[in-house]
C-alpha cells in the first residue's frame, strides 16, 4: 500500500479485515483495498478504504458489531502525527453484485461523516447504492486484495454506462452536503467532472489539476483551497471564500449535466480511454 501521508494505513486495513472476519467468519469471500491507496497514493487526509464481499446477508446485530469495532479503529479526522486515519468500510453480498445489476445494493457502509450518528446508536442498513459502480470499478482497477482471491474472481466488471450513471447519481447529494463537507464535495465534484469527460478515475488532487485548467478564473480559488487542504499544504478554512462556494459547485454541476445530456443525445456510443482497461 502506498503511504505518502501520516498514520499507519497498513495496520488499519489489516485491523478492518480482522474485524470483518471475526464477525462473519467463513462467510467472507474477500476484502479489497481501494480509493487513494490504489490510485496515486495516500494523502494526509485520505481515508483507508476497504470493500468486503460476503456470501450472505447481515443481521442488525452483526452490523452493530462492525460499527462498535470501527469506532475504535477509525480516526475521527485527518491523520495527525502518527494518528489513525478515517476508515471507510463498504460491505456487499456477492449475489447482489454478481451477476452485476443496476442499481447495486450495498449491505453496509461505515464512514466517519456519520460518527455522531453511530455514537448515538445509529446502525447503517442495506439499500440501493449507485456509488458502488465507481467503487467496484476502483477495486477491480486497483487489484489489491487484503484477504481472499483477486477482486476479478469475486466481482463482475461494471458496464461503462452503469459506471457513468452511478457517478452522476451522487451529484445532488454532493450539492446538498456542500456546507457540511466542503473540501470533500469541492474535490469530488471535480473528480466526477473529469471522470465523465475522460473516462479516467484518478485521485482527487489529479482531478483538481485537470479541472483548474478548465474553470473560469472566478471559480479557481475554491478548488485551489480544497486541493491545498487535501494535500496538507494548509489548514482548511472557508470563511473568506463562502460567497464563491455555491457558484463553483453550480458551475461544475452544470458541466457534469452537459456531459450526461450529450451522452444521451449521442446514444451512448462514445468510448472512454481509462475505463476500457477495466478487468
C-alpha positions as CSV (number, residue, x, y, z in Angstrom):
1,X,0.0,0.0,0.0
2,X,1.3,3.4,-0.9
3,X,1.8,5.7,2.2
4,X,2.6,9.3,1.5
5,X,0.7,10.6,4.5
6,X,0.8,10.0,8.2
7,X,-0.9,7.4,10.3
8,X,-0.5,3.6,9.9
9,X,-2.8,2.6,7.0
10,X,-1.4,-0.9,6.5
11,X,-2.1,-1.8,10.1
12,X,-5.5,-0.1,10.0
13,X,-6.5,-2.0,6.8
14,X,-5.4,-5.3,8.5
15,X,-7.4,-4.4,11.6
16,X,-10.5,-3.8,9.4
17,X,-10.2,-7.2,7.8
18,X,-9.7,-8.9,11.2
19,X,-13.0,-7.3,12.4
20,X,-14.9,-8.4,9.3
21,X,-13.6,-11.9,9.6
22,X,-14.3,-12.0,13.3
23,X,-18.0,-11.0,12.7
24,X,-18.6,-13.1,9.5
25,X,-16.1,-15.9,9.7
26,X,-16.2,-18.3,6.7
27,X,-18.9,-16.1,5.0
28,X,-16.2,-13.6,3.9
29,X,-15.4,-14.0,0.3
30,X,-12.7,-11.4,0.2
31,X,-11.6,-7.9,1.3
32,X,-10.1,-5.3,-1.1
33,X,-8.3,-2.0,-0.8
34,X,-9.5,0.8,-3.0
35,X,-9.5,4.6,-3.1
36,X,-6.4,6.8,-2.9
37,X,-4.2,3.9,-1.7
38,X,-4.6,2.2,-5.1
39,X,-4.8,5.3,-7.3
40,X,-1.9,7.8,-6.8
41,X,-1.0,7.1,-3.1
42,X,-2.5,8.2,0.2
43,X,-2.6,11.9,1.0
44,X,-2.6,13.4,4.6
45,X,-6.4,13.5,4.6
46,X,-7.1,10.2,2.7
47,X,-9.3,7.5,4.2
48,X,-8.4,3.9,4.4
49,X,-11.0,2.4,2.1
50,X,-11.9,-1.3,2.2
51,X,-14.6,-3.3,0.4
52,X,-15.6,-6.6,1.9
53,X,-17.6,-9.2,-0.1
54,X,-19.8,-11.6,1.8
55,X,-21.6,-14.8,0.9
56,X,-24.8,-13.9,2.7
57,X,-26.8,-11.0,4.1
58,X,-26.1,-9.5,7.5
59,X,-28.1,-9.1,10.7
60,X,-28.7,-5.9,12.6
61,X,-26.5,-7.3,15.4
62,X,-23.7,-8.0,13.1
63,X,-23.8,-4.6,11.5
64,X,-23.8,-3.0,15.0
65,X,-20.8,-5.1,15.9
66,X,-19.0,-3.7,12.9
67,X,-19.8,-0.2,13.9
68,X,-18.7,-0.6,17.5
69,X,-15.3,-2.1,16.4
70,X,-14.8,0.5,13.7
71,X,-15.4,3.4,16.1
72,X,-12.3,2.2,17.9
73,X,-10.1,1.7,14.7
74,X,-11.1,4.7,12.7
75,X,-9.7,8.2,13.3
76,X,-12.2,10.9,13.6
77,X,-10.4,13.4,11.3
78,X,-7.3,13.9,9.2
79,X,-4.4,11.7,10.3
80,X,-2.2,13.6,12.7
81,X,1.4,12.8,13.6
82,X,1.1,9.0,13.9
83,X,-2.6,9.2,14.4
84,X,-5.3,6.9,12.9
85,X,-6.8,7.7,9.6
86,X,-10.5,7.7,9.0
87,X,-11.7,4.3,7.8
88,X,-14.4,3.7,5.2
89,X,-15.7,0.1,5.1
90,X,-18.3,-0.9,2.5
91,X,-19.8,-4.4,2.6
92,X,-21.6,-6.1,-0.3
93,X,-23.2,-9.5,-0.7
94,X,-21.7,-11.3,-3.7
95,X,-25.0,-12.4,-5.0
96,X,-26.2,-8.7,-5.1
97,X,-23.4,-7.6,-7.4
98,X,-22.5,-10.8,-9.3
99,X,-24.0,-11.0,-11.8
100,X,-23.9,-7.3,-12.0
101,X,-27.1,-5.3,-11.9
102,X,-28.0,-1.6,-11.6
103,X,-28.7,-0.1,-9.2
104,X,-26.5,-2.2,-7.0
105,X,-27.3,-3.0,-3.4
106,X,-25.0,-2.1,-0.5
107,X,-25.3,-4.2,2.6
108,X,-23.4,-1.9,5.0
109,X,-21.2,1.2,4.9
110,X,-19.2,2.9,7.7
111,X,-17.8,6.4,7.2
112,X,-16.5,9.0,9.6
113,X,-19.0,11.6,8.3
114,X,-21.6,9.7,10.3
115,X,-19.6,9.2,13.5
116,X,-22.0,11.3,15.7
117,X,-25.0,9.2,14.5
118,X,-23.1,5.9,15.2
119,X,-22.3,7.1,18.7
120,X,-26.0,7.8,19.3
121,X,-26.7,4.2,18.4
122,X,-27.4,4.5,14.7
123,X,-26.6,1.5,12.6
124,X,-26.3,1.6,8.8
125,X,-28.5,-0.8,7.0
126,X,-28.8,-2.2,3.4
127,X,-30.1,-0.2,0.5
128,X,-29.5,0.7,-3.1
129,X,-26.2,2.5,-3.7
130,X,-25.3,3.7,-7.2
131,X,-21.9,4.8,-5.8
132,X,-21.0,1.1,-5.8
133,X,-20.5,1.3,-9.6
134,X,-17.4,3.6,-9.3
135,X,-16.3,1.9,-6.1
136,X,-16.2,-1.6,-7.6
137,X,-14.5,-0.2,-10.7
138,X,-11.8,1.2,-8.5
139,X,-11.4,-2.2,-6.6
140,X,-11.0,-4.0,-9.9
141,X,-8.5,-1.5,-11.3
142,X,-6.5,-1.4,-8.1
143,X,-6.4,-5.2,-7.8
144,X,-5.2,-5.0,-4.2
145,X,-6.7,-8.0,-2.2
146,X,-6.3,-7.8,1.6
147,X,-7.9,-11.2,2.0
148,X,-9.3,-13.8,-0.4
149,X,-8.9,-14.1,-4.2
150,X,-8.1,-11.3,-6.6
151,X,-11.1,-9.0,-7.0
152,X,-11.8,-10.1,-10.6
153,X,-12.5,-13.6,-9.1
154,X,-15.1,-12.2,-6.8
155,X,-16.7,-9.3,-8.7
156,X,-18.1,-8.6,-12.1
157,X,-16.8,-5.6,-14.2
158,X,-19.2,-2.7,-14.2
159,X,-20.6,-1.8,-17.7
160,X,-19.4,1.7,-18.7
161,X,-22.9,3.1,-18.9
162,X,-23.7,2.0,-15.4
163,X,-20.4,3.5,-14.2
164,X,-21.5,6.8,-15.7
165,X,-24.9,6.5,-14.2
166,X,-23.5,5.7,-10.8
167,X,-21.1,8.6,-10.8
168,X,-23.7,11.1,-11.9
169,X,-26.3,9.9,-9.4
170,X,-24.3,11.2,-6.5
171,X,-24.2,14.8,-7.6
172,X,-27.4,16.0,-6.0
173,X,-26.3,14.6,-2.6
174,X,-22.9,16.3,-3.0
175,X,-24.6,19.6,-3.6
176,X,-26.7,19.2,-0.5
177,X,-23.6,18.5,1.6
178,X,-21.5,21.4,0.4
179,X,-21.8,23.4,3.7
180,X,-21.1,20.4,5.9
181,X,-18.3,18.6,4.0
182,X,-16.9,21.4,1.9
183,X,-13.5,20.2,0.9
184,X,-14.6,16.7,0.0
185,X,-17.6,18.0,-2.0
186,X,-15.5,20.6,-3.9
187,X,-12.9,17.9,-4.8
188,X,-15.4,15.1,-5.6
189,X,-17.3,17.3,-8.0
190,X,-14.1,18.0,-9.8
191,X,-13.4,14.2,-9.9
192,X,-16.9,13.4,-11.2
193,X,-16.4,16.1,-14.0
194,X,-13.1,14.7,-15.0
195,X,-14.2,11.0,-15.0
196,X,-17.3,11.7,-17.1
197,X,-15.2,13.8,-19.5
198,X,-12.2,11.5,-19.9
199,X,-13.3,8.1,-18.6
200,X,-10.3,8.1,-16.2
201,X,-10.7,7.5,-12.5
202,X,-7.9,9.2,-10.6
203,X,-7.0,10.9,-7.3
204,X,-8.8,14.0,-6.1
205,X,-5.8,16.2,-6.5
206,X,-5.2,14.9,-10.1
207,X,-8.8,15.7,-10.8
208,X,-8.4,19.2,-9.3
209,X,-5.4,19.8,-11.6
210,X,-7.4,18.8,-14.6
211,X,-10.4,20.9,-13.6
212,X,-8.4,24.0,-12.7
213,X,-7.2,24.2,-16.3
214,X,-10.9,24.3,-17.4
215,X,-12.5,26.5,-14.7
216,X,-13.2,30.2,-15.2
217,X,-10.9,32.4,-13.1
218,X,-13.6,33.3,-10.6
219,X,-14.1,29.7,-9.6
220,X,-10.5,28.6,-9.3
221,X,-9.7,29.9,-5.7
222,X,-12.3,27.4,-4.3
223,X,-10.7,24.4,-5.9
224,X,-7.1,25.6,-5.2
225,X,-8.0,25.9,-1.5
226,X,-9.6,22.5,-1.4
227,X,-6.6,20.9,-3.1
228,X,-4.2,22.5,-0.7
229,X,-6.1,21.2,2.3
230,X,-6.3,17.8,0.8
231,X,-2.6,17.7,0.3
232,X,-1.9,19.0,3.8
233,X,-0.3,22.2,2.4
234,X,-2.6,24.5,4.5
235,X,-5.3,24.2,7.1
236,X,-8.8,24.1,5.9
237,X,-10.8,27.4,6.1
238,X,-13.6,28.7,4.1
239,X,-14.7,31.9,5.7
240,X,-13.2,34.2,3.1
241,X,-14.5,32.1,0.2
242,X,-18.0,31.4,1.4
243,X,-19.7,33.5,-1.3
244,X,-17.8,31.6,-4.0
245,X,-18.7,28.0,-2.9
246,X,-22.2,27.7,-4.3
247,X,-21.3,29.3,-7.7
248,X,-18.3,27.0,-8.0
249,X,-20.5,23.9,-7.2
250,X,-23.3,25.0,-9.6
251,X,-20.8,25.7,-12.4
252,X,-19.2,22.2,-12.1
253,X,-22.7,20.5,-11.7
254,X,-23.8,22.2,-14.9
255,X,-20.7,21.0,-16.7
256,X,-21.5,17.5,-15.5
257,X,-25.1,17.8,-16.6
258,X,-24.0,18.9,-20.1
259,X,-21.8,15.8,-20.4
260,X,-24.6,13.5,-19.3
261,X,-27.1,15.1,-21.7
262,X,-24.6,15.0,-24.5
263,X,-24.1,11.3,-23.9
264,X,-27.8,10.6,-24.1
265,X,-28.1,12.6,-27.3
266,X,-25.4,10.5,-29.0
267,X,-26.9,7.3,-27.9
268,X,-24.1,6.4,-25.6
269,X,-21.7,5.4,-28.4
270,X,-18.6,7.2,-27.3
271,X,-15.8,5.3,-25.6
272,X,-13.6,6.3,-22.6
273,X,-9.9,5.5,-22.6
274,X,-9.1,4.8,-19.0
275,X,-12.0,2.5,-18.2
276,X,-11.6,0.4,-21.3
277,X,-8.8,-1.2,-19.2
278,X,-11.2,-2.5,-16.5
279,X,-10.8,-6.2,-15.9
